[in-house]
Amino acid sequence: MPSQVVETLVNGGQATAAPPLGPALGPLGVNIGQVVADINKVTAAFKGMSVPVKVTVDMDTKQFSIVVGTPPASQLIIKEVGIQKGSGRPNQDLVGDLKIEQVIKISQMKDTALLGATRKAKVLEIVGTCQSMGVMVEGMPAPKAIAEIRAGKYDKKIASEKTELSVDELKELEVEQKHLKEELEKKRVDHENLAKATAEEMKGKPAKEIRKRMQELHIPEQIIDEFIPKDEEKKEAPKK
């Protein structure tokens, strides 16, 4: 009898026999409790994230195997940094920082999904994702970190595949993350004040014109939308 495959998404380390997993496994005659326990064991590192899981059951022996996919690298970075999302303006606003050990760890978790042939190449791929999210590496913007990795500065750590951080390093990251959060909040307040002043200065002018001026002042789109909702521009648009 051929094998049967069940594919689903589970919360890392928190799978249960409830739908959709339990009902899908029930007709296959496999030990559901054991499957759930094994899934939680192999997905524990992805706690708090949705993880793709494939359970293959041999219908003759009722033996099963589990293949676990991995969340996108961006989700792993978000979890490791301890933020809710990446930067909307990664070239201007930096939202977090990772040590090289954390980057190595993420590259290990995404191992077979990465294109690089070596651990160093895979680490560089993860740093590239950090760049698109506004996340620093070793206290420097990702492009500079990429240059230093290529130059060999972290070759020893990458070769040893070191992923553990000391207590002092963890404290250092915590302090820096707090500083970055405060800096982002200050930038937001400054941008809001500038947007408010611009809106007052241009009061009575078309919303499209005010929006354009705010964009010229490099005010983030999210803040512009708060002051000049896009539907206002639509209302002003001439009817055809």
GROMACS elastic network, one bead per residue, 0.5 to 0.9 nm:
[ bonds ]
;  ai    aj funct       b0    kb
    1    58     6  0.78552   500
    1    59     6  0.59779   500
    1    60     6  0.60935   500
    2    57     6  0.88930   500
    2    58     6  0.68679   500
    2    59     6  0.64226   500
    2    60     6  0.80010   500
    3    56     6  0.65206   500
    3    57     6  0.54096   500
    3    59     6  0.55093   500
    3    60     6  0.81834   500
    4    28     6  0.76909   500
    4    55     6  0.82601   500
    4    56     6  0.57542   500
    4    57     6  0.52474   500
    4    58     6  0.66867   500
    4    59     6  0.68668   500
    5    54     6  0.67981   500
    5    55     6  0.56551   500
    5    57     6  0.63012   500
    6    21     6  0.80243   500
    6    24     6  0.68048   500
    6    25     6  0.72721   500
    6    53     6  0.81600   500
    6    54     6  0.56896   500
    6    55     6  0.51148   500
    6    56     6  0.64549   500
    6    57     6  0.82243   500
    7    21     6  0.85083   500
    7    52     6  0.73109   500
    7    53     6  0.57203   500
    7    55     6  0.63556   500
    7    56     6  0.86563   500
    8    20     6  0.74090   500
    8    21     6  0.69501   500
    8    51     6  0.83594   500
    8    52     6  0.58758   500
    8    53     6  0.55242   500
    8    54     6  0.66414   500
    8    55     6  0.86418   500
    9    15     6  0.89997   500
    9    20     6  0.87377   500
    9    21     6  0.86306   500
    9    50     6  0.60712   500
    9    51     6  0.53672   500
    9    53     6  0.59620   500
    9    54     6  0.87818   500
   10    13     6  0.81699   500
   10    14     6  0.72005   500
   10    15     6  0.55439   500
   10    16     6  0.84276   500
   10    21     6  0.83742   500
   10    39     6  0.87602   500
   10    43     6  0.87717   500
   10    49     6  0.82274   500
   10    50     6  0.55556   500
   10    51     6  0.53680   500
   10    52     6  0.65434   500
   10    53     6  0.70539   500
   11    14     6  0.52445   500
   11    15     6  0.59017   500
   11    40     6  0.87068   500
   11    43     6  0.81908   500
   11    46     6  0.77878   500
   11    47     6  0.66666   500
   11    48     6  0.63173   500
   11    49     6  0.56659   500
   11    51     6  0.61433   500
   11    52     6  0.89675   500
   12    15     6  0.69775   500
   12    39     6  0.84357   500
   12    40     6  0.66845   500
   12    42     6  0.85190   500
   12    44     6  0.55385   500
   12    45     6  0.70112   500
   12    48     6  0.60234   500
   12    49     6  0.56447   500
   12    50     6  0.61718   500
   12    51     6  0.59793   500
   13    37     6  0.88419   500
   13    39     6  0.72138   500
   13    41     6  0.64384   500
   13    42     6  0.75529   500
   13    43     6  0.50391   500
   13    45     6  0.73248   500
   13    46     6  0.68410   500
   13    47     6  0.54748   500
   13    48     6  0.82068   500
   14    36     6  0.87482   500
   14    39     6  0.85821   500
   14    40     6  0.59152   500
   14    43     6  0.83079   500
   14    44     6  0.78587   500
   14    47     6  0.74060   500
   14    48     6  0.86062   500
   15    18     6  0.83579   500
   15    21     6  0.81751   500
   15    36     6  0.60577   500
   15    37     6  0.79967   500
   15    39     6  0.69287   500
   15    40     6  0.59778   500
   15    43     6  0.89282   500
   16    19     6  0.80570   500
   16    21     6  0.73088   500
   16    22     6  0.73603   500
   16    33     6  0.84216   500
   16    36     6  0.60970   500
   16    37     6  0.85403   500
   16    40     6  0.87153   500
   17    20     6  0.79637   500
   17    21     6  0.58847   500
   17    23     6  0.76926   500
   17    25     6  0.87418   500
   17    32     6  0.68317   500
   17    33     6  0.71703   500
   17    36     6  0.67019   500
   18    21     6  0.62140   500
   18    22     6  0.51646   500
   18    23     6  0.72754   500
   19    22     6  0.54295   500
   19    23     6  0.58466   500
   19    24     6  0.76997   500
   20    23     6  0.60411   500
   20    24     6  0.63109   500
   20    25     6  0.88910   500
   21    24     6  0.52953   500
   21    25     6  0.62546   500
   21    26     6  0.86325   500
   21    32     6  0.88140   500
   21    36     6  0.85518   500
   22    25     6  0.52697   500
   22    26     6  0.59685   500
   22    32     6  0.67495   500
   22    36     6  0.86635   500
   23    26     6  0.51439   500
   23    27     6  0.74029   500
   24    27     6  0.68515   500
   24    28     6  0.78399   500
   25    28     6  0.54276   500
   25    29     6  0.72060   500
   25    30     6  0.67200   500
   25    31     6  0.85016   500
   25    32     6  0.66001   500
   25    35     6  0.89159   500
   25    55     6  0.88453   500
   25    57     6  0.88992   500
   26    29     6  0.58727   500
   26    30     6  0.69473   500
   26    31     6  0.84556   500
   26    32     6  0.70767   500
   27    30     6  0.80853   500
   28    57     6  0.74229   500
   28    58     6  0.89241   500
   28    59     6  0.69533   500
   28    62     6  0.78213   500
   29    32     6  0.82528   500
   29    59     6  0.80578   500
   29    62     6  0.68514   500
   30    33     6  0.88426   500
   30    34     6  0.85063   500
   30    35     6  0.79113   500
   30    57     6  0.74787   500
   30    59     6  0.86246   500
   30    62     6  0.55589   500
   30    63     6  0.74429   500
   30    64     6  0.77877   500
   31    34     6  0.54507   500
   31    35     6  0.63694   500
   31    36     6  0.88079   500
   31    62     6  0.82047   500
   32    35     6  0.50473   500
   32    36     6  0.61178   500
   32    37     6  0.85286   500
   33    36     6  0.51967   500
   33    37     6  0.61361   500
   33    38     6  0.86331   500
   34    37     6  0.50278   500
   34    38     6  0.61008   500
   34    39     6  0.85098   500
   35    38     6  0.51842   500
   35    39     6  0.61044   500
   35    40     6  0.86404   500
   35    55     6  0.82785   500
   35    64     6  0.78786   500
   35    65     6  0.87436   500
   35    66     6  0.82738   500
   36    39     6  0.50833   500
   36    40     6  0.62030   500
   36    41     6  0.86093   500
   37    40     6  0.52245   500
   37    41     6  0.62460   500
   37    42     6  0.88826   500
   38    41     6  0.50114   500
   38    42     6  0.63350   500
   38    43     6  0.85712   500
   38    66     6  0.80181   500
   39    42     6  0.53560   500
   39    43     6  0.60352   500
   39    44     6  0.83633   500
   39    53     6  0.79525   500
   39    66     6  0.71592   500
   39    67     6  0.89755   500
   39    68     6  0.81895   500
   40    43     6  0.51759   500
   40    44     6  0.57051   500
   41    44     6  0.54950   500
   41    45     6  0.86020   500
   42    45     6  0.75019   500
   42    46     6  0.88822   500
   42    66     6  0.87078   500
   42    68     6  0.75083   500
   43    46     6  0.54776   500
   43    47     6  0.71624   500
   43    51     6  0.74813   500
   43    53     6  0.89922   500
   43    68     6  0.73339   500
   43    70     6  0.89953   500
   44    47     6  0.55620   500
   45   109     6  0.89218   500
   46    49     6  0.56065   500
   46    50     6  0.77396   500
   46    51     6  0.72253   500
   46    70     6  0.81109   500
   46    71     6  0.80420   500
   46    76     6  0.81006   500
   46    79     6  0.88944   500
   47    50     6  0.82634   500
   48    79     6  0.82858   500
   49    71     6  0.71662   500
   49    75     6  0.76447   500
   49    76     6  0.84861   500
   49    79     6  0.85259   500
   50    70     6  0.86214   500
   50    71     6  0.67756   500
   51    68     6  0.72335   500
   51    69     6  0.63143   500
   51    70     6  0.59103   500
   51    71     6  0.58179   500
   52    67     6  0.86023   500
   52    68     6  0.60920   500
   52    69     6  0.50260   500
   52    70     6  0.67129   500
   52    71     6  0.75959   500
   53    66     6  0.70202   500
   53    67     6  0.59036   500
   53    69     6  0.60278   500
   53    70     6  0.88398   500
   54    65     6  0.82484   500
   54    66     6  0.57679   500
   54    67     6  0.51322   500
   54    68     6  0.63921   500
   54    69     6  0.80589   500
   55    64     6  0.67052   500
   55    65     6  0.57755   500
   55    67     6  0.65194   500
   55    68     6  0.87241   500
   56    63     6  0.84523   500
   56    64     6  0.54501   500
   56    65     6  0.53097   500
   56    66     6  0.64943   500
   56    67     6  0.82521   500
   57    60     6  0.87564   500
   57    61     6  0.84097   500
   57    62     6  0.60358   500
   57    63     6  0.58678   500
   57    65     6  0.67012   500
   57    66     6  0.89995   500
   58    61     6  0.56493   500
   58    62     6  0.50946   500
   58    63     6  0.54010   500
   58    64     6  0.61261   500
   58    65     6  0.86970   500
   59    62     6  0.52613   500
   59    63     6  0.77242   500
   59    64     6  0.89962   500
   60    63     6  0.81126   500
   61    64     6  0.86510   500
   69   110     6  0.87389   500
   69   113     6  0.89787   500
   70    73     6  0.82303   500
   70    76     6  0.88512   500
   70   109     6  0.71779   500
   70   110     6  0.64410   500
   70   113     6  0.83886   500
   71    74     6  0.80619   500
   71    75     6  0.62305   500
   71    76     6  0.68164   500
   71   110     6  0.82416   500
   72    75     6  0.54296   500
   72    76     6  0.66976   500
   72    77     6  0.88835   500
   72   110     6  0.81262   500
   73    76     6  0.50798   500
   73    77     6  0.61726   500
   73    78     6  0.86198   500
   73   106     6  0.72608   500
   73   107     6  0.83448   500
   73   109     6  0.87911   500
   73   110     6  0.69926   500
   73   126     6  0.69974   500
   73   129     6  0.72584   500
   73   130     6  0.89921   500
   74    77     6  0.50876   500
   74    78     6  0.61729   500
   74    79     6  0.86753   500
   74    85     6  0.87715   500
   74    86     6  0.80171   500
   74   126     6  0.86188   500
   74   129     6  0.66992   500
   74   130     6  0.76325   500
   74   133     6  0.77536   500
   75    78     6  0.50339   500
   75    79     6  0.62127   500
   75    80     6  0.85895   500
   75    85     6  0.84211   500
   76    79     6  0.51461   500
   76    80     6  0.61103   500
   76    81     6  0.85763   500
   76   106     6  0.66112   500
   76   109     6  0.86206   500
   77    80     6  0.50580   500
   77    81     6  0.60059   500
   77    82     6  0.82766   500
   77    83     6  0.87812   500
   77    86     6  0.88660   500
   77    98     6  0.84351   500
   77   102     6  0.86977   500
   77   103     6  0.81950   500
   77   106     6  0.73379   500
   77   126     6  0.85378   500
   77   129     6  0.85293   500
   77   130     6  0.73452   500
   77   133     6  0.89936   500
   77   135     6  0.84628   500
   78    81     6  0.52956   500
   78    82     6  0.58490   500
   78    83     6  0.54291   500
   78    84     6  0.65276   500
   78    85     6  0.62354   500
   78    86     6  0.70270   500
   78    96     6  0.88720   500
   79    82     6  0.50589   500
   79    83     6  0.67187   500
   79    84     6  0.80699   500
   80    83     6  0.81785   500
   80    98     6  0.77415   500
   80   102     6  0.72269   500
   80   106     6  0.84680   500
   81    95     6  0.88392   500
   81    96     6  0.60820   500
   81    97     6  0.65656   500
   81    98     6  0.65125   500
   81   102     6  0.89762   500
   81   135     6  0.83245   500
   81   173     6  0.87910   500
   81   177     6  0.82259   500
   82    96     6  0.82035   500
   82   177     6  0.86814   500
   83    86     6  0.75281   500
   83    95     6  0.77672   500
   83    96     6  0.75579   500
   85    88     6  0.86997   500
   85    95     6  0.86577   500
   85   133     6  0.81690   500
   86    89     6  0.87424   500
   86    90     6  0.78114   500
   86    94     6  0.86982   500
   86    95     6  0.68292   500
   86    96     6  0.85755   500
   86   130     6  0.86259   500
   86   132     6  0.81322   500
   86   134     6  0.63166   500
   86   135     6  0.74505   500
   87    90     6  0.50885   500
   87    91     6  0.86697   500
   87    92     6  0.87078   500
   87    93     6  0.63119   500
   87    94     6  0.66105   500
   87    95     6  0.60665   500
   87   132     6  0.81011   500
   87   133     6  0.51949   500
   87   134     6  0.51437   500
   87   135     6  0.78528   500
   88    92     6  0.89981   500
   88    93     6  0.77230   500
   88   133     6  0.75486   500
   88   134     6  0.80421   500
   88   220     6  0.84480   500
   88   222     6  0.89383   500
   89    92     6  0.55010   500
   89    93     6  0.55641   500
   89    94     6  0.80880   500
   89   132     6  0.87966   500
   89   133     6  0.80366   500
   89   134     6  0.71366   500
   89   220     6  0.79105   500
   90    93     6  0.53984   500
   90    94     6  0.61406   500
   90    95     6  0.82171   500
   90   131     6  0.68970   500
   90   132     6  0.59889   500
   90   133     6  0.54712   500
   90   135     6  0.76518   500
   91    94     6  0.75117   500
   91   131     6  0.81304   500
   91   132     6  0.81941   500
   91   133     6  0.88410   500
   91   134     6  0.65929   500
   91   141     6  0.89435   500
   92   134     6  0.78997   500
   93   134     6  0.63512   500
   93   184     6  0.69691   500
   93   187     6  0.87040   500
   94    97     6  0.82977   500
   94   133     6  0.80865   500
   94   135     6  0.57857   500
   94   136     6  0.69861   500
   94   141     6  0.81337   500
   94   180     6  0.71333   500
   94   184     6  0.78863   500
   95   133     6  0.79987   500
   95   134     6  0.57742   500
   95   135     6  0.57194   500
   95   136     6  0.79255   500
   95   177     6  0.77087   500
   95   180     6  0.61481   500
   95   181     6  0.69233   500
   95   184     6  0.75463   500
   96   134     6  0.71681   500
   96   136     6  0.60179   500
   96   137     6  0.85261   500
   96   139     6  0.89701   500
   96   173     6  0.88232   500
   96   176     6  0.79543   500
   96   177     6  0.58535   500
   96   180     6  0.67345   500
   96   181     6  0.82959   500
   97   130     6  0.89638   500
   97   134     6  0.88624   500
   97   135     6  0.54032   500
   97   137     6  0.53791   500
   97   138     6  0.67159   500
   97   139     6  0.61324   500
   97   140     6  0.80623   500
   97   141     6  0.88330   500
   97   173     6  0.71079   500
   97   176     6  0.76297   500
   97   177     6  0.70460   500
   97   180     6  0.89259   500
   98   101     6  0.79823   500
   98   102     6  0.60655   500
   98   103     6  0.67783   500
   98   130     6  0.88993   500
   98   135     6  0.73249   500
   98   136     6  0.62184   500
   98   138     6  0.59778   500
   98   139     6  0.75460   500
   98   173     6  0.76560   500
   99   102     6  0.53525   500
   99   103     6  0.66329   500
   99   104     6  0.88494   500
   99   136     6  0.87119   500
   99   137     6  0.57686   500
   99   139     6  0.79077   500
   99   165     6  0.82993   500
   99   169     6  0.83729   500
   99   173     6  0.81978   500
  100   103     6  0.50022   500
  100   104     6  0.61765   500
  100   105     6  0.85916   500
  100   123     6  0.85617   500
  100   137     6  0.66072   500
  100   138     6  0.63734   500
  100   154     6  0.76843   500
  100   157     6  0.79993   500
  100   158     6  0.81733   500
  100   162     6  0.87543   500
  100   163     6  0.80738   500
  101   104     6  0.50532   500
  101   105     6  0.62062   500
  101   106     6  0.87912   500
  101   157     6  0.74633   500
  101   158     6  0.79688   500
  101   161     6  0.77507   500
  101   162     6  0.57666   500
  101   164     6  0.64262   500
  101   165     6  0.70218   500
  102   106     6  0.63090   500
  102   107     6  0.86185   500
  102   162     6  0.87661   500
  102   163     6  0.59149   500
  102   164     6  0.78101   500
  102   165     6  0.81746   500
  103   106     6  0.51773   500
  103   107     6  0.61966   500
  103   108     6  0.86537   500
  103   123     6  0.62590   500
  103   124     6  0.87928   500
  103   126     6  0.65999   500
  103   127     6  0.71322   500
  103   137     6  0.80851   500
  103   163     6  0.81338   500
  104   107     6  0.50410   500
  104   108     6  0.62471   500
  104   109     6  0.87572   500
  104   119     6  0.79522   500
  104   120     6  0.85644   500
  104   122     6  0.83076   500
  104   123     6  0.58555   500
  104   126     6  0.84470   500
  104   157     6  0.86444   500
  104   158     6  0.67317   500
  104   161     6  0.64750   500
  104   162     6  0.71803   500
  104   163     6  0.62476   500
  105   108     6  0.51100   500
  105   109     6  0.63664   500
  105   110     6  0.88097   500
  105   123     6  0.89325   500
  105   161     6  0.78491   500
  105   162     6  0.79056   500
  105   163     6  0.54149   500
  105   164     6  0.86285   500
  106   110     6  0.62311   500
  106   111     6  0.81868   500
  106   123     6  0.81474   500
  106   126     6  0.73460   500
  107   110     6  0.51636   500
  107   111     6  0.55463   500
  107   114     6  0.78209   500
  107   119     6  0.75457   500
  107   122     6  0.58335   500
  107   123     6  0.56214   500
  107   124     6  0.88732   500
  107   125     6  0.81179   500
  107   126     6  0.64188   500
  108   112     6  0.84273   500
  108   119     6  0.81765   500
  108   122     6  0.84100   500
  108   123     6  0.87281   500
  108   161     6  0.85404   500
  109   112     6  0.84551   500
  109   113     6  0.89578   500
  110   113     6  0.53985   500
  110   114     6  0.63020   500
  110   122     6  0.87180   500
  111   114     6  0.56949   500
  111   115     6  0.87001   500
  111   116     6  0.88576   500
  111   119     6  0.84582   500
  111   122     6  0.74460   500
  112   115     6  0.77242   500
  114   117     6  0.84506   500
  114   121     6  0.89390   500
  114   122     6  0.61966   500
  114   125     6  0.74788   500
  114   126     6  0.88197   500
  115   121     6  0.81344   500
  115   122     6  0.70284   500
  115   125     6  0.81350   500
  116   119     6  0.72175   500
  116   120     6  0.78730   500
  116   123     6  0.84322   500
  116   124     6  0.84834   500
  116   125     6  0.74774   500
  117   120     6  0.84297   500
  117   121     6  0.64676   500
  117   122     6  0.73189   500
  118   121     6  0.51775   500
  118   122     6  0.63204   500
  118   123     6  0.86657   500
  119   122     6  0.50270   500
  119   123     6  0.60965   500
  119   124     6  0.86292   500
  119   158     6  0.68498   500
  119   159     6  0.74635   500
  119   161     6  0.81338   500
  120   123     6  0.50262   500
  120   124     6  0.62839   500
  120   125     6  0.87588   500
  120   149     6  0.79356   500
  120   150     6  0.83412   500
  120   155     6  0.76073   500
  120   158     6  0.63613   500
  120   159     6  0.78592   500
  121   124     6  0.51088   500
  121   125     6  0.64300   500
  121   126     6  0.89715   500
  121   150     6  0.89969   500
  122   125     6  0.50306   500
  122   126     6  0.65251   500
  122   127     6  0.87900   500
  123   126     6  0.52174   500
  123   127     6  0.63285   500
  123   128     6  0.86638   500
  123   149     6  0.86907   500
  123   158     6  0.80821   500
  124   127     6  0.50137   500
  124   128     6  0.61455   500
  124   129     6  0.87744   500
  124   145     6  0.89952   500
  124   146     6  0.63940   500
  124   149     6  0.75045   500
  124   150     6  0.82228   500
  125   128     6  0.50101   500
  125   129     6  0.65579   500
  125   130     6  0.88237   500
  126   129     6  0.50822   500
  126   130     6  0.63443   500
  126   131     6  0.87547   500
  127   131     6  0.62594   500
  127   132     6  0.88737   500
  127   135     6  0.85488   500
  127   136     6  0.84029   500
  127   137     6  0.73395   500
  127   142     6  0.61846   500
  127   143     6  0.83204   500
  127   145     6  0.77122   500
  127   146     6  0.68092   500
  128   131     6  0.50708   500
  128   132     6  0.66952   500
  128   133     6  0.89765   500
  128   142     6  0.70230   500
  128   143     6  0.79231   500
  128   146     6  0.77578   500
  129   132     6  0.52184   500
  129   133     6  0.65205   500
  129   134     6  0.89249   500
  129   135     6  0.85522   500
  129   142     6  0.88937   500
  130   133     6  0.51190   500
  130   134     6  0.61937   500
  130   136     6  0.67495   500
  130   137     6  0.78466   500
  130   142     6  0.65123   500
  131   134     6  0.53952   500
  131   135     6  0.60073   500
  131   136     6  0.72180   500
  131   141     6  0.73585   500
  131   143     6  0.69327   500
  132   135     6  0.77939   500
  132   142     6  0.87898   500
  133   136     6  0.89547   500
  134   141     6  0.79481   500
  134   142     6  0.80092   500
  135   140     6  0.89716   500
  135   141     6  0.72873   500
  135   142     6  0.70064   500
  136   139     6  0.58112   500
  136   140     6  0.53203   500
  136   142     6  0.52599   500
  136   143     6  0.89242   500
  136   145     6  0.79305   500
  137   140     6  0.55222   500
  137   141     6  0.64886   500
  137   142     6  0.58518   500
  137   144     6  0.87434   500
  137   145     6  0.60614   500
  137   146     6  0.88093   500
  138   141     6  0.84283   500
  138   142     6  0.88402   500
  138   145     6  0.72529   500
  139   142     6  0.89965   500
  139   145     6  0.86482   500
  139   176     6  0.85677   500
  140   143     6  0.82302   500
  140   144     6  0.63752   500
  140   145     6  0.61792   500
  141   144     6  0.56343   500
  141   145     6  0.63825   500
  141   146     6  0.88422   500
  142   146     6  0.60371   500
  142   147     6  0.86490   500
  143   146     6  0.50993   500
  143   147     6  0.64383   500
  143   148     6  0.88709   500
  144   147     6  0.51048   500
  144   148     6  0.63634   500
  144   149     6  0.86878   500
  145   148     6  0.51168   500
  145   149     6  0.61030   500
  145   150     6  0.85277   500
  146   149     6  0.51451   500
  146   150     6  0.61351   500
  146   151     6  0.85406   500
  147   150     6  0.51714   500
  147   151     6  0.61431   500
  147   152     6  0.88400   500
  148   152     6  0.64252   500
  148   153     6  0.56773   500
  148   154     6  0.76575   500
  149   152     6  0.52342   500
  149   153     6  0.56129   500
  149   154     6  0.57628   500
  149   155     6  0.72618   500
  150   153     6  0.76407   500
  150   154     6  0.86245   500
  150   155     6  0.87247   500
  151   154     6  0.84472   500
  151   155     6  0.87183   500
  152   155     6  0.50632   500
  152   156     6  0.82993   500
  153   156     6  0.79117   500
  154   157     6  0.55129   500
  154   158     6  0.61385   500
  154   159     6  0.85462   500
  155   158     6  0.50970   500
  155   159     6  0.58989   500
  155   160     6  0.85003   500
  156   159     6  0.51981   500
  156   160     6  0.62199   500
  156   161     6  0.84974   500
  156   162     6  0.89526   500
  157   160     6  0.51584   500
  157   161     6  0.59538   500
  157   162     6  0.55664   500
  157   163     6  0.85485   500
  158   162     6  0.66383   500
  159   162     6  0.79671   500
  162   165     6  0.86754   500
  165   168     6  0.80877   500
  165   169     6  0.59562   500
  165   170     6  0.64440   500
  166   169     6  0.51489   500
  166   170     6  0.63311   500
  166   171     6  0.87119   500
  167   170     6  0.51644   500
  167   171     6  0.62592   500
  167   172     6  0.86289   500
  168   171     6  0.50859   500
  168   172     6  0.61133   500
  168   173     6  0.86899   500
  169   173     6  0.62686   500
  169   174     6  0.86671   500
  170   173     6  0.51650   500
  170   174     6  0.62711   500
  170   175     6  0.87964   500
  171   174     6  0.50194   500
  171   175     6  0.62867   500
  171   176     6  0.86459   500
  172   175     6  0.52793   500
  172   176     6  0.62472   500
  172   177     6  0.86184   500
  173   176     6  0.50718   500
  173   177     6  0.59942   500
  173   178     6  0.85647   500
  174   177     6  0.51644   500
  174   178     6  0.62919   500
  174   179     6  0.87105   500
  175   178     6  0.52009   500
  175   179     6  0.63058   500
  175   180     6  0.87858   500
  176   180     6  0.61706   500
  176   181     6  0.85878   500
  177   180     6  0.51020   500
  177   181     6  0.61741   500
  177   182     6  0.86614   500
  178   181     6  0.51422   500
  178   182     6  0.62806   500
  178   183     6  0.86330   500
  179   182     6  0.51723   500
  179   183     6  0.61391   500
  179   184     6  0.86638   500
  180   184     6  0.61245   500
  180   185     6  0.85769   500
  181   184     6  0.51773   500
  181   185     6  0.62299   500
  181   186     6  0.86886   500
  182   185     6  0.51028   500
  182   186     6  0.62158   500
  182   187     6  0.86771   500
  183   186     6  0.51277   500
  183   187     6  0.62564   500
  183   188     6  0.86522   500
  184   187     6  0.50447   500
  184   188     6  0.61562   500
  184   189     6  0.87149   500
  185   188     6  0.50315   500
  185   189     6  0.63002   500
  185   190     6  0.86603   500
  186   189     6  0.51744   500
  186   190     6  0.62056   500
  186   191     6  0.86217   500
  187   190     6  0.50536   500
  187   191     6  0.60849   500
  187   192     6  0.85291   500
  188   191     6  0.50967   500
  188   192     6  0.60852   500
  188   193     6  0.85917   500
  188   220     6  0.87510   500
  188   223     6  0.82264   500
  189   192     6  0.50596   500
  189   193     6  0.61532   500
  189   194     6  0.85841   500
  190   193     6  0.51780   500
  190   194     6  0.61933   500
  190   195     6  0.86043   500
  191   194     6  0.50300   500
  191   195     6  0.60405   500
  191   196     6  0.85040   500
  191   218     6  0.85931   500
  191   219     6  0.58178   500
  191   220     6  0.75986   500
  191   223     6  0.74781   500
  192   195     6  0.50331   500
  192   196     6  0.60630   500
  192   197     6  0.85525   500
  192   219     6  0.81416   500
  192   223     6  0.65952   500
  192   224     6  0.84743   500
  192   227     6  0.87613   500
  193   196     6  0.50761   500
  193   197     6  0.61348   500
  193   198     6  0.85503   500
  194   197     6  0.51137   500
  194   198     6  0.60707   500
  194   199     6  0.85459   500
  194   214     6  0.84021   500
  194   217     6  0.84825   500
  194   219     6  0.78940   500
  195   198     6  0.50646   500
  195   199     6  0.60717   500
  195   200     6  0.85788   500
  195   214     6  0.65556   500
  195   217     6  0.88322   500
  195   219     6  0.71040   500
  195   223     6  0.76053   500
  195   224     6  0.69290   500
  195   227     6  0.71868   500
  196   199     6  0.51453   500
  196   200     6  0.62237   500
  196   201     6  0.85785   500
  196   227     6  0.73857   500
  197   200     6  0.51334   500
  197   201     6  0.60562   500
  197   202     6  0.86140   500
  198   201     6  0.50125   500
  198   202     6  0.61013   500
  198   203     6  0.83208   500
  198   210     6  0.75319   500
  198   213     6  0.78902   500
  198   214     6  0.71079   500
  199   202     6  0.52624   500
  199   203     6  0.57767   500
  199   210     6  0.67296   500
  199   211     6  0.88759   500
  199   214     6  0.85959   500
  199   227     6  0.75248   500
  199   228     6  0.84400   500
  200   203     6  0.50665   500
  200   204     6  0.88576   500
  202   205     6  0.56982   500
  202   206     6  0.86057   500
  202   209     6  0.86444   500
  202   210     6  0.65269   500
  203   206     6  0.85386   500
  203   210     6  0.84505   500
  204   207     6  0.85172   500
  205   208     6  0.84607   500
  205   209     6  0.68231   500
  205   210     6  0.68963   500
  206   209     6  0.53250   500
  206   210     6  0.64780   500
  206   211     6  0.87511   500
  206   233     6  0.78890   500
  206   236     6  0.74330   500
  207   210     6  0.50550   500
  207   211     6  0.60447   500
  207   212     6  0.85379   500
  207   228     6  0.64892   500
  207   229     6  0.85966   500
  207   230     6  0.85751   500
  207   232     6  0.66012   500
  207   233     6  0.56624   500
  207   236     6  0.76681   500
  208   211     6  0.51332   500
  208   212     6  0.61788   500
  208   213     6  0.87264   500
  208   228     6  0.84997   500
  208   230     6  0.87848   500
  208   232     6  0.84967   500
  208   233     6  0.57847   500
  208   236     6  0.83429   500
  209   212     6  0.51264   500
  209   213     6  0.63443   500
  209   214     6  0.87796   500
  210   213     6  0.51713   500
  210   214     6  0.63279   500
  210   215     6  0.87192   500
  210   228     6  0.78154   500
  211   214     6  0.51200   500
  211   215     6  0.62322   500
  211   216     6  0.86843   500
  211   224     6  0.67344   500
  211   225     6  0.85380   500
  211   227     6  0.88385   500
  211   228     6  0.66409   500
  212   215     6  0.50890   500
  212   216     6  0.62853   500
  212   217     6  0.87817   500
  213   216     6  0.50188   500
  213   217     6  0.64190   500
  213   218     6  0.88733   500
  214   217     6  0.50136   500
  214   218     6  0.65118   500
  214   219     6  0.56559   500
  214   220     6  0.84470   500
  214   221     6  0.87610   500
  214   224     6  0.68741   500
  215   219     6  0.56483   500
  215   220     6  0.74383   500
  215   221     6  0.75372   500
  215   224     6  0.79329   500
  216   219     6  0.76343   500
  218   221     6  0.86423   500
  219   222     6  0.84714   500
  219   223     6  0.68771   500
  219   224     6  0.66840   500
  220   223     6  0.55017   500
  220   224     6  0.63538   500
  220   225     6  0.87776   500
  221   225     6  0.60320   500
  221   226     6  0.86398   500
  222   225     6  0.52347   500
  222   226     6  0.66006   500
  223   226     6  0.50804   500
  223   227     6  0.67047   500
  223   228     6  0.85929   500
  224   227     6  0.52911   500
  224   228     6  0.57099   500
  224   229     6  0.75465   500
  225   230     6  0.65018   500
  226   229     6  0.60293   500
  228   231     6  0.83945   500
  228   232     6  0.68771   500
  228   233     6  0.80676   500
  229   232     6  0.56197   500
  229   233     6  0.74351   500
  230   233     6  0.53218   500
  230   234     6  0.66667   500
  230   235     6  0.89492   500
  231   235     6  0.62603   500
  231   236     6  0.87293   500
  232   235     6  0.50972   500
  232   236     6  0.64395   500
  232   237     6  0.87846   500
  233   236     6  0.51380   500
  233   237     6  0.62124   500
  234   237     6  0.50691   500
  234   238     6  0.85226   500
  235   238     6  0.81421   500
  236   239     6  0.88181   500
